[in-house]
Amino acid sequence: MKTTLLALVVATAVAGCATVDTTKLPRMGVDFAFEQKHKCQGASPEIRLSNVPGGVANYEVKMTDLDAPSFHHWSQTLAAVGPVIREGAGVGYFGPCPPSGTHRYEITILARDGQKQAVAYGEKTVVAGK
């Protein structure tokens, strides 16, 4: 029984991590800016989206430091309540805080409909320092 349950948990986790070919999806505009209050352990920035298709149920948001990709900054699914992700919505968010110099930070947004189908994609990269 434990082996079957473990196999089910692993299969579910793998299915949820399936990659999406974003090159074939309509593009959304993504706009945000980091202010001092968004750095290190601050609040996530407001993210303004454009060209959001109708029927979007949620946004999968991910923030990656392109110069230190193994450091986890932010990954979360948020209910779509319009074309703006409000400031501070990021649970588990850890903003730009490079140990020295500047780094490139990319925020990607994958929009999904109510059936969890990917319907649009957007990204923006900014350079930020401590």
Summary of the structure (lengths in Angstrom):
residues: 130
radius of gyration: 16.1
end to end distance: 50.3
largest distance: 52.3
contacts: 338
relative contact order: 0.26
helix: 16%
strand: 40%
